[in-house]
């Protein structure tokens, strides 16, 4: 029985892999036309399909949306009962259907053509009803299903998915969609978090709540200077007469001098007890670069500077924790 399990599973994978390889033949003039229709789309790309093809259509719509092409899925059954009101001038309609003969698909196709929307078809043949009336037909051909009975859509939908991805990602490439663009659409994802810039991640900003003071002051004067800031940070950025970063004074530094002195700690020049020439980072650097700088040196606060080395912000370890870039336990 164990061998039968493995044999069947391997046959399914081999069949589906073969179906995907066969899709290289579908990259033809019609595929190019479909790509150009999507690139030239003035509004959204509407994807639709019924059954398993409908699930593929939903996935391709999501891929398009996340890679720079506005898109949403529309149910063919719901479309002919009022949801066609969601179709706007300039929309391109992409229809996924193995047979190209489903009643729901053909009813939708008839209305969409009357409204003069370009139609891209991903279907088995250019000669079925859907293929004959589409503006561009990406044909998957006749595919042997991986299902042992040869009935359940499996290899055919895998092939359809591969072609849909090929179209969406080709469009993405031609739009010159960057990793930074991708992060905008994936702010909660791991990649999105890694591509967030320091200026977006930092919560202490100049002119708002940035604790900054002159390095000519005493410790007590520095603490008084930043006491007016409502939101407290774990460090104060110190600057010289030119307004450039000269040091940083942290809660840890304060605890050490209060513990080691006889009560005169607040009268000491902050320049004597600050960390001089601290590590800093530019605002346009990635938040992940800030993390890479802070973690090995066990730094909890990092000054953010402009091109003249003047402070414009402070990125705190908690800013990175909020982005789930750091494991809180790893920092404790």
Backbone bond lengths (Angstrom), bond angles and torsions (degrees), N, CA, C in turn:
res aa  C-N    CA-C-N  psi(-1)  N-CA   C-N-CA  omega(-1)  CA-C   N-CA-C  phi
1 X - - - 1.466 - - 1.526 111.57 -
2 X 1.360 116.64 -41.45 1.457 120.03 179.41 1.522 111.37 -58.89
3 X 1.322 115.86 -41.09 1.459 120.20 -179.74 1.525 110.81 -66.21
4 X 1.333 116.93 -36.60 1.461 120.58 178.31 1.535 110.63 -64.15
5 X 1.325 116.17 -39.26 1.462 120.39 178.39 1.521 110.17 -59.66
6 X 1.329 115.11 -49.05 1.461 119.21 -177.63 1.526 111.93 -67.17
7 X 1.322 116.01 -40.17 1.464 120.37 -178.65 1.522 110.90 -63.62
8 X 1.326 116.20 -46.20 1.467 120.22 -179.53 1.519 111.18 -63.39
9 X 1.322 116.08 -45.40 1.467 119.90 -179.44 1.520 111.30 -61.55
10 X 1.343 116.55 -41.90 1.462 119.88 179.84 1.528 111.26 -66.10
11 X 1.324 116.45 -37.31 1.464 119.70 179.00 1.528 110.96 -64.51
12 X 1.331 115.66 -39.57 1.468 119.44 178.09 1.521 110.16 -61.55
13 X 1.333 116.54 -47.65 1.462 120.38 -178.46 1.521 111.09 -64.36
14 X 1.340 117.14 -42.03 1.468 120.23 179.11 1.526 111.24 -63.38
15 X 1.336 116.01 -40.28 1.466 119.86 179.79 1.522 110.91 -65.07
16 X 1.325 115.93 -43.98 1.464 118.89 -178.89 1.527 111.20 -70.14
17 X 1.327 116.72 -37.97 1.465 119.84 177.49 1.531 110.28 -62.81
18 X 1.317 116.15 -39.85 1.460 120.15 177.71 1.520 111.74 -64.42
19 X 1.343 115.98 -37.90 1.467 119.79 178.34 1.524 110.96 -64.28
20 X 1.319 116.94 -40.31 1.467 120.49 179.11 1.529 110.32 -66.50
21 X 1.335 116.81 -43.03 1.475 119.35 178.57 1.523 111.18 -59.44
22 X 1.325 115.88 -37.21 1.466 119.91 -178.89 1.527 111.96 -65.59
23 X 1.328 117.58 -19.56 1.471 120.69 -178.09 1.529 112.67 -70.99
24 X 1.327 117.38 -10.33 1.464 119.13 174.71 1.527 110.64 -58.44
25 X 1.343 115.80 -30.73 1.467 120.51 179.63 1.521 111.95 -70.29
26 X 1.333 116.60 -18.69 1.468 120.25 -177.92 1.529 112.32 -83.88
27 X 1.321 117.29 -6.38 1.463 120.14 178.55 1.519 107.96 -84.76
28 X 1.324 114.93 86.78 1.472 120.90 -173.25 1.531 109.69 -132.68
29 X 1.327 116.00 -161.32 1.465 120.38 -179.17 1.525 111.83 -61.76
30 X 1.323 116.69 -35.85 1.461 120.00 179.35 1.527 111.36 -66.80
31 X 1.328 115.68 -38.32 1.462 119.71 176.87 1.531 109.48 -62.66
32 X 1.323 116.70 -44.39 1.464 120.48 178.42 1.523 110.66 -60.39
33 X 1.322 116.22 -40.38 1.466 119.51 178.89 1.526 110.29 -63.26
34 X 1.316 116.50 -41.54 1.465 120.43 179.88 1.535 110.61 -61.90
35 X 1.329 116.54 -43.17 1.468 120.81 178.68 1.526 110.23 -60.36
36 X 1.328 117.08 -43.75 1.465 120.63 -178.87 1.524 111.51 -66.78
37 X 1.328 117.08 -35.24 1.471 119.74 176.69 1.526 110.82 -62.92
38 X 1.333 116.51 -40.14 1.466 120.00 178.61 1.524 110.26 -69.17
39 X 1.327 117.39 -42.92 1.468 120.62 179.22 1.522 111.63 -61.66
40 X 1.326 116.35 -36.23 1.462 120.95 -177.08 1.525 112.97 -86.90
41 X 1.309 117.28 -2.27 1.463 121.72 -177.82 1.530 110.25 -60.65
42 X 1.321 116.71 128.44 1.460 121.78 -177.53 1.529 112.53 -91.45
43 X 1.307 116.79 -10.20 1.465 120.04 -177.68 1.531 108.92 -130.75
44 X 1.344 116.55 -110.81 1.468 120.80 -178.14 1.521 111.28 -120.69
45 X 1.319 115.18 158.59 1.454 121.07 170.99 1.523 106.82 -97.87
46 X 1.322 116.41 116.43 1.460 120.99 178.60 1.520 108.11 -94.80
47 X 1.319 116.82 123.92 1.464 119.62 176.49 1.515 108.43 -105.28
48 X 1.322 116.52 147.55 1.460 119.98 179.67 1.522 110.27 -153.43
49 X 1.309 114.88 157.74 1.451 122.39 179.99 1.516 108.32 176.10
50 X 1.322 116.00 162.06 1.464 120.64 178.05 1.529 109.02 -116.79
51 X 1.326 115.76 155.33 1.455 120.02 179.04 1.511 112.27 63.20
52 X 1.339 115.75 -141.70 1.469 120.41 -178.45 1.525 111.67 -63.28
53 X 1.329 116.82 -34.96 1.467 119.80 177.39 1.522 110.67 -63.65
54 X 1.324 116.20 -31.05 1.454 120.34 176.97 1.517 111.66 -65.01
55 X 1.345 116.37 -38.35 1.465 119.61 177.17 1.524 110.69 -64.15
56 X 1.326 116.63 -39.29 1.465 120.71 177.31 1.525 109.44 -64.00
57 X 1.328 116.52 -42.06 1.464 120.88 179.82 1.523 111.36 -60.39
58 X 1.336 116.22 -40.42 1.474 119.91 178.08 1.533 110.57 -62.36
59 X 1.322 115.48 -42.42 1.465 119.28 -178.23 1.530 110.60 -65.79
60 X 1.304 118.35 -43.18 1.457 121.02 -178.58 1.525 110.22 -66.79
61 X 1.322 116.98 -36.27 1.461 120.21 175.71 1.525 110.05 -60.45
62 X 1.334 116.45 -43.29 1.462 120.63 179.08 1.522 110.83 -63.52
63 X 1.333 117.00 -40.37 1.467 120.79 179.23 1.522 110.71 -65.37
64 X 1.309 117.28 -42.88 1.462 120.74 177.68 1.528 110.55 -60.10
65 X 1.331 116.04 -48.15 1.464 120.56 -177.37 1.522 111.71 -60.32
66 X 1.326 116.66 -38.54 1.466 120.05 -175.77 1.518 113.46 -82.48
67 X 1.326 116.31 -4.67 1.468 119.41 -179.02 1.531 112.41 -121.74
68 X 1.326 115.56 24.66 1.454 119.08 170.44 1.505 117.50 101.18
69 X 1.342 118.78 2.88 1.459 121.58 178.97 1.524 109.48 -117.53
70 X 1.332 119.40 110.75 1.464 121.03 178.88 1.525 110.95 -55.05
71 X 1.313 115.94 131.11 1.466 119.50 -176.39 1.515 110.15 -157.25
72 X 1.332 116.37 150.96 1.453 120.85 168.25 1.523 109.69 -151.70
73 X 1.324 114.45 159.10 1.459 121.84 -178.22 1.516 109.67 -90.32
74 X 1.329 115.85 142.46 1.444 120.67 174.98 1.531 108.49 -130.99
75 X 1.312 116.74 131.95 1.463 121.43 -179.70 1.520 109.86 -77.15
76 X 1.332 118.55 126.19 1.466 120.35 178.28 1.527 112.68 -57.76
77 X 1.335 117.09 -38.04 1.463 120.00 179.99 1.527 111.02 -66.44
78 X 1.330 115.92 -43.65 1.464 119.49 179.94 1.523 111.54 -72.97
79 X 1.325 115.81 -29.21 1.465 120.08 -176.63 1.525 111.29 -60.10
80 X 1.329 116.87 -41.72 1.467 120.09 -177.19 1.527 111.71 -81.75
81 X 1.338 116.42 3.55 1.465 120.65 175.81 1.531 110.12 -120.52
82 X 1.328 116.35 32.72 1.453 120.42 172.62 1.503 116.07 119.43
83 X 1.331 117.88 -24.84 1.468 119.09 -176.00 1.521 113.75 -71.74
84 X 1.327 117.17 -7.67 1.462 119.03 175.64 1.526 111.40 -66.02
85 X 1.340 115.48 -12.52 1.455 119.14 175.08 1.515 112.17 -63.75
86 X 1.344 116.76 -16.88 1.467 120.85 178.81 1.520 111.93 -79.39
87 X 1.332 117.18 -13.66 1.463 120.97 -178.91 1.523 108.80 -79.18
88 X 1.324 116.06 128.09 1.456 120.97 -177.39 1.519 111.20 -115.29
89 X 1.324 114.60 162.03 1.458 119.60 176.98 1.517 109.44 -59.33
90 X 1.328 116.98 133.18 1.455 121.80 -179.83 1.510 114.39 96.54
91 X 1.352 117.21 -8.57 1.461 120.43 178.79 1.527 111.00 -70.50
92 X 1.323 115.30 146.25 1.462 122.42 169.90 1.518 107.02 -107.52
93 X 1.332 117.14 137.84 1.461 121.61 -177.98 1.527 109.11 -108.96
94 X 1.335 115.97 124.61 1.461 121.74 179.21 1.521 108.25 -112.34
95 X 1.323 116.75 116.91 1.462 121.62 -173.99 1.528 110.32 -109.64
96 X 1.329 116.08 127.41 1.459 123.05 178.42 1.527 108.58 -105.95
97 X 1.324 116.74 120.69 1.463 120.66 179.29 1.517 109.45 -158.92
98 X 1.324 116.06 124.30 1.457 119.41 179.42 1.521 111.77 -63.63
99 X 1.318 116.30 -53.65 1.466 119.87 -176.55 1.515 112.67 -80.71
100 X 1.335 116.49 -30.30 1.459 119.74 -175.35 1.503 112.62 70.62
101 X 1.334 117.44 16.54 1.467 121.32 -176.16 1.533 112.74 -128.21
102 X 1.328 118.25 4.27 1.467 120.35 -178.60 1.525 110.61 -61.71
103 X 1.342 116.26 138.90 1.465 120.41 -177.97 1.523 111.68 -57.43
104 X 1.354 116.60 -44.55 1.467 119.83 -177.65 1.530 110.90 -62.75
105 X 1.341 115.12 -38.82 1.459 119.97 -179.26 1.522 110.57 -67.00
106 X 1.307 116.91 -43.85 1.466 120.35 -176.81 1.526 111.86 -69.51
107 X 1.349 117.03 -34.97 1.474 118.76 176.11 1.525 110.27 -64.73
108 X 1.330 115.18 -43.43 1.458 119.28 177.98 1.524 110.87 -63.75
109 X 1.326 116.74 -44.49 1.456 121.75 -179.23 1.530 111.11 -57.36
110 X 1.330 115.90 -42.51 1.455 120.13 -178.73 1.524 111.54 -60.89
111 X 1.317 116.20 -43.45 1.470 119.95 -178.62 1.522 110.87 -70.78
112 X 1.327 116.78 -42.76 1.460 120.87 -178.57 1.526 110.93 -61.85
113 X 1.318 117.08 -39.82 1.462 120.85 178.80 1.526 111.16 -67.29
114 X 1.347 116.37 -37.30 1.472 119.53 177.07 1.524 110.87 -63.83
115 X 1.340 116.38 -32.10 1.457 120.92 178.69 1.529 112.04 -82.71
116 X 1.332 115.88 -0.62 1.466 122.80 174.03 1.525 113.87 66.51
117 X 1.353 116.07 37.77 1.462 120.38 175.23 1.527 109.49 -93.62
118 X 1.345 118.08 137.64 1.468 119.71 174.62 1.529 109.85 -62.08
119 X 1.321 116.37 140.21 1.463 121.73 -178.42 1.524 109.86 -120.72
120 X 1.339 115.27 128.10 1.463 121.68 171.92 1.517 106.55 -107.99
121 X 1.323 116.70 130.19 1.470 120.93 -179.60 1.521 110.21 -113.45
122 X 1.333 116.32 131.16 1.463 121.98 167.83 1.512 105.61 -110.84
123 X 1.319 115.73 104.07 1.451 120.56 -170.90 1.522 110.41 -150.22
124 X 1.320 116.09 178.63 1.463 119.79 -173.57 1.521 113.87 -76.27
125 X 1.324 117.09 -25.05 1.465 118.99 -173.26 1.523 111.80 -153.34
126 X 1.302 115.67 147.67 1.461 120.65 174.89 1.522 111.40 -75.06
127 X 1.315 116.28 -10.15 1.459 119.96 -174.52 1.522 114.15 -103.68
128 X 1.345 118.60 -0.62 1.461 117.91 175.26 1.538 108.76 -79.52
129 X 1.309 117.35 177.88 1.468 120.50 -174.25 1.521 111.96 -60.76
130 X 1.331 117.07 -42.15 1.457 120.25 178.63 1.519 110.55 -65.33
131 X 1.330 117.13 -46.00 1.453 121.56 -177.78 1.516 113.07 -62.22
132 X 1.330 116.26 -37.56 1.472 119.65 -177.07 1.528 112.08 -68.17
133 X 1.312 117.90 -26.12 1.463 120.22 -175.08 1.524 113.86 -108.30
134 X 1.324 117.29 2.34 1.459 120.38 179.00 1.521 110.65 -85.55
135 X 1.327 115.64 155.41 1.467 120.58 178.18 1.526 111.64 -81.53
136 X 1.307 116.29 -25.84 1.463 121.90 175.31 1.521 107.42 -146.27
137 X 1.329 116.61 132.65 1.461 121.06 -177.08 1.522 109.70 -121.56
138 X 1.316 115.38 117.85 1.460 121.03 172.91 1.517 106.07 -98.89
139 X 1.307 115.65 107.41 1.462 120.78 -171.48 1.529 111.42 -95.75
140 X 1.340 116.25 127.28 1.467 119.88 177.54 1.531 111.06 -89.60
141 X 1.326 116.68 -11.23 1.459 120.04 179.85 1.524 112.41 74.05
142 X 1.299 115.83 -172.07 1.462 121.28 179.33 1.528 108.59 -85.98
143 X 1.311 116.31 122.07 1.469 121.29 -174.50 1.517 110.02 -121.83
144 X 1.318 114.95 134.05 1.461 120.41 174.77 1.521 108.86 -77.26
145 X 1.333 116.22 123.68 1.453 119.93 -178.42 1.529 111.12 -70.95
146 X 1.321 115.08 152.05 1.464 120.36 178.24 1.522 111.77 -79.02
147 X 1.318 116.52 -15.83 1.464 121.71 177.74 1.529 110.43 -56.62
148 X 1.343 119.80 133.19 1.471 121.79 -179.98 1.529 113.11 -55.36
149 X 1.340 115.80 -28.16 1.466 119.95 177.96 1.528 112.01 -89.42
150 X 1.320 115.86 -8.45 1.460 119.85 -178.34 1.514 112.97 71.68
151 X 1.341 116.95 22.23 1.462 120.75 -173.93 1.530 113.67 -115.31
152 X 1.327 118.14 -49.02 1.471 121.17 -174.81 1.523 110.48 -67.66
153 X 1.332 118.15 126.22 1.467 120.12 176.72 1.528 109.97 -55.17
154 X 1.305 116.54 122.17 1.463 121.38 -177.04 1.525 109.06 -146.54
155 X 1.330 116.97 -74.99 1.464 119.65 178.75 1.530 110.91 -63.43
156 X 1.328 116.37 -35.56 1.469 119.09 -178.53 1.528 111.60 -66.94
157 X 1.328 116.79 -40.52 1.465 118.78 179.46 1.527 111.26 -73.97
158 X 1.333 116.65 -30.45 1.464 119.48 174.96 1.521 109.96 -64.62
159 X 1.326 116.48 -42.28 1.468 121.11 177.59 1.522 110.87 -64.16
160 X 1.330 116.09 -41.73 1.459 121.28 179.34 1.525 110.50 -62.93
161 X 1.333 114.86 -40.55 1.464 120.31 178.45 1.525 111.03 -63.77
162 X 1.332 116.58 -42.40 1.466 120.66 179.94 1.524 111.01 -62.56
163 X 1.326 116.54 -41.66 1.462 120.02 179.38 1.525 111.12 -68.11
164 X 1.333 116.07 -39.30 1.462 119.28 177.34 1.514 111.36 -62.43
165 X 1.325 116.11 -42.20 1.461 120.04 176.63 1.526 110.82 -64.11
166 X 1.329 116.43 -41.45 1.464 120.39 179.60 1.517 110.48 -59.34
167 X 1.320 116.27 -41.82 1.461 120.24 179.51 1.530 110.66 -66.88
168 X 1.337 116.26 -50.22 1.466 120.51 -176.94 1.527 111.94 -61.21
169 X 1.323 116.50 -42.63 1.464 119.52 -176.16 1.523 112.35 -78.93
170 X 1.328 116.98 -24.82 1.469 119.59 171.88 1.518 109.64 -67.22
171 X 1.332 115.80 -43.42 1.464 120.21 176.36 1.527 110.08 -61.24
172 X 1.324 116.23 -43.02 1.465 121.14 178.03 1.526 110.75 -56.46
173 X 1.321 116.79 -45.45 1.460 121.78 -179.56 1.529 110.89 -63.56
174 X 1.320 116.95 -43.58 1.459 121.01 -178.36 1.523 111.92 -69.24
175 X 1.329 116.31 -26.26 1.472 119.76 175.96 1.525 111.18 -78.94
176 X 1.345 117.09 -6.39 1.460 122.76 -175.68 1.533 110.74 56.46
177 X 1.315 114.19 44.48 1.462 122.87 179.40 1.519 108.53 -73.04
178 X 1.337 117.74 124.69 1.462 121.94 -172.66 1.523 112.36 -99.20
179 X 1.336 114.98 170.91 1.463 119.92 175.53 1.517 110.76 -61.97
180 X 1.347 117.18 -35.34 1.463 120.83 178.23 1.524 110.05 -65.94
181 X 1.350 117.00 -39.40 1.466 120.38 175.80 1.525 109.98 -61.94
182 X 1.330 115.72 -41.87 1.463 120.71 -179.54 1.521 110.46 -59.81
183 X 1.334 115.96 -39.54 1.463 120.16 -178.73 1.521 111.74 -63.08
184 X 1.347 116.85 -33.32 1.459 120.46 179.27 1.521 110.95 -60.00
185 X 1.343 116.25 -36.97 1.464 120.79 -178.42 1.524 112.77 -89.37
186 X 1.335 116.46 -4.52 1.467 120.74 -178.30 1.532 110.77 -132.70
187 X 1.329 117.69 50.75 1.472 118.61 -175.04 1.516 114.06 -63.27
188 X 1.345 117.63 -25.31 1.463 120.04 -177.56 1.524 112.35 -94.74
189 X 1.317 117.13 -8.85 1.455 120.22 -179.04 1.519 111.67 -82.45
190 X 1.321 116.44 163.80 1.462 120.44 -178.22 1.523 111.52 -60.49
191 X 1.349 116.31 -44.03 1.462 118.44 179.29 1.521 110.34 -65.60
192 X 1.325 116.20 -42.09 1.450 119.54 179.09 1.512 112.10 -59.34
193 X 1.311 116.14 -41.47 1.466 119.72 179.41 1.526 110.76 -64.71
194 X 1.313 116.71 -40.96 1.459 119.94 -178.47 1.526 112.15 -67.56
195 X 1.327 117.34 -24.26 1.453 120.68 -176.66 1.525 112.84 -96.83
196 X 1.321 117.44 1.82 1.455 120.67 176.03 1.524 109.30 -68.29
197 X 1.325 116.49 135.23 1.457 121.45 -179.79 1.533 110.15 -79.62
198 X 1.332 114.55 157.80 1.460 120.50 179.46 1.524 110.54 -57.58
199 X 1.333 117.75 -41.62 1.463 120.47 -177.99 1.529 111.80 -62.01
200 X 1.334 116.50 -27.81 1.459 120.03 178.18 1.523 111.52 -81.54
201 X 1.325 116.46 -30.58 1.464 120.85 -174.93 1.524 113.10 -84.77
202 X 1.339 116.83 -32.90 1.469 119.05 -174.17 1.526 110.50 -70.04
203 X 1.318 115.72 140.19 1.465 120.56 180.00 1.521 112.75 -108.20
204 X 1.345 118.10 -9.59 1.466 122.26 174.54 1.528 107.81 -102.47
205 X 1.345 116.42 118.34 1.456 120.75 -172.82 1.529 111.09 -130.48
206 X 1.332 115.70 147.76 1.452 120.43 179.11 1.532 109.23 -62.06
207 X 1.309 115.64 138.93 1.457 120.34 -178.92 1.511 114.35 83.55
208 X 1.335 117.34 -6.67 1.458 120.67 179.99 1.523 110.16 -119.95
209 X 1.315 115.76 -74.32 1.466 119.96 -174.92 1.529 112.75 -139.99
210 X 1.331 116.14 23.02 1.461 119.47 -177.48 1.532 110.79 -78.67
211 X 1.341 118.16 120.76 1.461 121.00 177.95 1.527 110.14 -80.00
212 X 1.313 116.90 102.72 1.460 121.67 -178.64 1.529 108.31 -135.86
213 X 1.318 116.19 140.94 1.466 121.02 -178.03 1.524 109.92 -150.67
214 X 1.332 115.56 164.54 1.472 121.26 179.52 1.523 110.28 -74.66
215 X 1.316 115.76 142.93 1.467 119.72 177.76 1.536 111.92 -78.65
216 X 1.341 117.19 3.04 1.462 120.99 177.62 1.537 111.56 -89.39
217 X 1.326 117.13 -6.13 1.458 121.36 -176.23 1.530 111.41 -86.14
218 X 1.321 114.94 165.64 1.463 119.89 171.63 1.522 108.76 -82.99
219 X 1.315 116.19 169.18 1.460 120.68 178.47 1.522 110.16 -58.51
220 X 1.343 116.32 -45.73 1.456 119.91 180.00 1.514 112.37 -61.70
221 X 1.319 117.26 -40.49 1.470 120.80 179.04 1.530 111.73 -66.36
222 X 1.326 116.22 -37.47 1.470 120.41 177.35 1.524 109.79 -62.96
223 X 1.328 116.13 -45.44 1.465 119.52 -179.40 1.523 110.61 -63.32
224 X 1.327 117.31 -38.88 1.464 120.73 177.61 1.529 110.43 -66.48
225 X 1.328 115.89 -39.49 1.466 121.60 -178.13 1.530 111.55 -59.48
226 X 1.318 116.21 -41.63 1.472 119.34 -175.60 1.521 112.62 -94.61
227 X 1.337 117.46 -1.55 1.464 119.71 -178.36 1.528 112.10 -68.00
228 X 1.335 115.73 -19.11 1.472 119.53 -178.91 1.530 112.14 -77.79
229 X 1.309 116.71 -13.93 1.462 120.08 178.84 1.526 109.04 -76.18
230 X 1.314 116.61 125.87 1.465 120.71 -174.62 1.517 112.06 -66.70
231 X 1.311 115.89 -43.45 1.455 118.16 -178.66 1.518 109.50 -94.47
232 X 1.297 116.39 123.20 1.457 121.78 -174.01 1.525 111.60 -89.62
233 X 1.335 115.70 137.44 1.463 120.30 173.81 1.524 108.41 -109.05
234 X 1.312 116.16 175.43 1.461 120.05 -178.98 1.504 113.41 -91.63
235 X 1.340 117.48 7.13 1.467 119.83 -178.50 1.517 110.00 -159.11
236 X 1.328 115.23 160.01 1.459 122.89 175.00 1.526 107.56 -118.42
237 X 1.323 116.81 133.91 1.462 121.51 176.10 1.527 107.55 -85.90
238 X 1.328 117.89 127.76 1.464 123.02 178.64 1.518 110.25 -101.93
239 X 1.336 115.64 140.03 1.466 120.33 -178.85 1.521 110.26 -126.88
240 X 1.339 116.32 154.93 1.469 121.78 177.83 1.523 110.71 -89.33
241 X 1.316 116.37 -171.20 1.470 120.51 -176.67 1.529 112.76 -62.29
242 X 1.335 116.89 -25.34 1.469 120.85 178.64 1.536 112.64 -87.04
243 X 1.314 115.90 1.66 1.459 120.13 179.67 1.513 113.45 79.30
244 X 1.346 116.34 12.96 1.462 120.58 179.94 1.532 110.04 -93.69
245 X 1.320 115.45 152.54 1.459 120.48 -178.67 1.518 110.20 -63.74
246 X 1.333 115.53 126.94 1.465 120.29 177.45 1.525 111.85 -119.13
247 X 1.334 116.06 -19.90 1.451 118.55 -179.44 1.510 112.13 -172.42
248 X 1.322 114.77 179.54 1.456 121.56 175.48 1.525 107.73 -142.17
249 X 1.323 116.27 139.20 1.459 122.12 -177.92 1.521 107.63 -122.53
250 X 1.336 116.51 115.11 1.459 121.18 -172.77 1.515 112.14 -104.96
251 X 1.313 115.34 169.43 1.464 121.22 174.54 1.523 110.48 -56.99
252 X 1.320 116.18 -38.36 1.463 120.36 179.26 1.514 111.64 -62.72
253 X 1.354 115.87 -39.90 1.469 119.72 177.85 1.527 110.00 -62.87
254 X 1.333 116.35 -41.69 1.464 120.36 -179.67 1.526 111.14 -63.95
255 X 1.313 116.53 -43.53 1.462 119.73 -179.92 1.533 110.89 -61.45
256 X 1.314 116.61 -39.12 1.467 119.81 -177.94 1.525 111.82 -65.76
257 X 1.326 117.89 -43.78 1.465 118.41 -176.08 1.524 111.57 -76.18
258 X 1.338 117.09 -30.69 1.461 119.56 177.29 1.519 109.61 -67.43
259 X 1.334 115.92 -38.54 1.463 120.93 -179.80 1.525 111.34 -70.59
260 X 1.329 117.07 -37.58 1.468 120.78 -172.90 1.523 114.55 -88.56
261 X 1.343 118.37 -3.38 1.455 119.79 -174.68 1.530 111.68 -121.73
262 X 1.321 114.31 172.73 1.472 121.55 -173.11 1.532 113.49 -97.65
263 X 1.292 117.78 21.42 1.458 120.09 -179.77 1.505 113.00 109.02
264 X 1.314 117.75 -6.65 1.464 120.62 -179.50 1.527 112.18 -93.75
265 X 1.326 116.37 7.48 1.475 120.51 -174.28 1.517 112.26 -58.35
266 X 1.343 117.68 -39.01 1.463 120.33 -175.75 1.522 112.10 -68.98
267 X 1.342 117.57 -16.72 1.464 120.81 -179.86 1.522 112.42 -90.97
268 X 1.310 116.82 -6.19 1.467 119.95 -177.91 1.528 110.54 -73.77
269 X 1.324 118.65 144.76 1.470 120.80 174.13 1.531 109.50 -61.19
270 X 1.315 116.17 132.19 1.456 118.66 -178.15 1.525 110.69 -63.52
271 X 1.331 116.70 -26.03 1.474 120.09 -179.77 1.522 111.99 -65.14
272 X 1.363 116.13 -21.19 1.460 119.39 179.41 1.524 112.52 -78.95
273 X 1.315 116.72 -23.70 1.470 120.08 -172.39 1.530 113.36 -118.68
274 X 1.324 117.87 -6.96 1.463 120.20 179.76 1.523 110.55 -74.80
275 X 1.301 116.22 161.54 1.469 121.27 170.95 1.515 106.87 -82.54
276 X 1.309 116.32 113.83 1.463 119.99 -175.10 1.534 111.38 -81.61
277 X 1.341 113.24 150.12 1.467 120.79 178.93 1.536 111.84 46.27
278 X 1.333 117.81 58.62 1.469 120.46 -176.62 1.517 111.81 -70.21
279 X 1.306 114.73 162.85 1.455 119.26 174.20 1.521 107.64 -67.39
280 X 1.325 116.33 145.40 1.456 121.22 178.75 1.520 109.46 -145.40
281 X 1.320 116.10 174.95 1.464 120.12 -175.07 1.521 109.02 -148.19
282 X 1.331 116.19 152.50 1.467 121.47 176.93 1.525 110.17 -82.71
283 X 1.322 115.98 151.30 1.465 121.69 -176.78 1.526 112.95 -64.44
284 X 1.336 117.36 -29.05 1.463 120.01 -177.37 1.525 113.31 -85.86
285 X 1.319 116.89 -0.53 1.456 119.53 174.80 1.533 109.20 -73.78
286 X 1.327 115.91 161.77 1.456 120.24 179.24 1.522 110.58 -75.43
287 X 1.327 115.52 146.32 1.461 119.84 175.96 1.528 110.54 -59.30
288 X 1.330 116.28 -31.80 1.462 119.69 178.46 1.531 110.88 -65.70
289 X 1.342 117.70 -28.94 1.467 120.60 176.13 1.530 110.26 -70.97
290 X 1.330 115.98 -35.70 1.463 119.54 175.71 1.523 109.64 -63.18
291 X 1.333 115.53 -42.46 1.457 120.10 178.28 1.532 110.56 -60.21
292 X 1.328 116.21 -43.79 1.465 120.77 -178.44 1.528 111.31 -64.99
293 X 1.326 117.19 -26.68 1.458 121.22 178.83 1.525 111.43 -82.98
294 X 1.316 116.98 -36.26 1.462 121.45 -175.06 1.525 113.07 -79.21
295 X 1.306 115.84 -39.66 1.462 118.93 -170.48 1.530 113.73 -63.94
296 X 1.325 120.29 -51.86 1.474 119.00 -176.25 1.524 113.44 -66.62
297 X 1.354 117.13 -25.57 1.463 120.25 -179.33 1.528 112.14 -98.00
298 X 1.339 115.44 5.15 1.472 121.38 179.11 1.526 110.78 52.79
299 X 1.329 115.32 46.59 1.461 122.74 177.94 1.525 108.30 -94.70
300 X 1.326 116.47 133.04 1.459 120.12 178.55 1.524 112.88 -98.29
301 X 1.337 117.16 -20.63 1.464 121.38 179.63 1.524 109.27 -136.21
302 X 1.314 115.69 140.14 1.464 120.68 -176.62 1.531 108.90 -133.89
303 X 1.347 118.71 118.09 1.461 120.05 177.58 1.530 111.22 -62.54
304 X 1.320 114.53 141.42 1.465 121.42 176.15 1.528 106.80 -109.24
305 X 1.318 117.62 125.00 1.463 121.27 -172.38 1.524 112.07 -122.58
306 X 1.347 114.84 161.65 1.461 120.23 173.79 1.522 109.36 -91.56
307 X 1.322 116.11 -171.79 1.470 119.88 -175.78 1.525 112.17 -68.11
308 X 1.334 117.38 -14.93 1.467 121.20 178.09 1.523 112.24 -99.67
309 X 1.302 116.65 11.79 1.469 123.56 178.75 1.535 112.34 67.00
310 X 1.336 115.54 25.78 1.461 120.09 174.61 1.522 109.18 -95.61
311 X 1.339 117.57 139.33 1.463 119.37 -175.93 1.527 112.52 -70.85
312 X 1.314 115.72 133.54 1.460 120.44 175.20 1.530 110.66 -122.02
313 X 1.319 116.10 -4.18 1.450 119.18 179.53 1.514 111.52 -176.68
314 X 1.313 114.14 179.90 1.460 121.52 177.41 1.522 106.68 -144.84
315 X 1.326 116.72 124.20 1.466 119.21 177.51 1.521 107.97 -100.08
316 X 1.304 114.74 127.42 1.457 122.77 -174.83 1.517 109.69 -102.69
317 X 1.322 116.71 152.39 1.460 120.53 179.96 1.519 110.95 -57.40
318 X 1.335 116.15 -31.40 1.455 119.68 -179.71 1.525 111.96 -69.66
319 X 1.335 116.73 -26.37 1.466 119.62 174.69 1.525 110.21 -61.31
320 X 1.335 116.06 -39.02 1.457 121.14 -179.38 1.521 111.29 -77.25
321 X 1.327 116.02 -33.51 1.469 119.22 175.65 1.519 109.32 -62.52
322 X 1.337 116.72 -41.61 1.466 120.90 179.75 1.523 111.24 -62.10
323 X 1.330 116.41 -30.78 1.464 120.78 177.98 1.529 112.09 -84.09
324 X 1.335 115.85 1.10 1.465 122.05 -179.11 1.522 111.68 61.50
325 X 1.325 116.25 30.98 1.456 120.48 176.04 1.511 111.01 -85.74
326 X 1.306 115.16 -20.95 1.457 119.63 -178.04 1.502 109.60 -127.04
327 X 1.296 114.91 145.79 1.453 121.07 172.06 1.513 107.77 -85.28
328 X 1.340 116.75 120.85 1.463 119.77 -176.73 1.513 111.09 -55.50
329 X 1.329 116.97 -39.92 1.463 120.57 -178.05 1.521 111.36 -62.91
330 X 1.340 116.11 -32.33 1.461 119.74 -178.32 1.516 111.40 -69.08
331 X 1.357 116.27 -19.75 1.438 119.60 -178.35 1.523 112.70 -94.57
332 X 1.325 116.33 -12.55 1.455 119.82 -176.01 1.512 111.56 -85.90
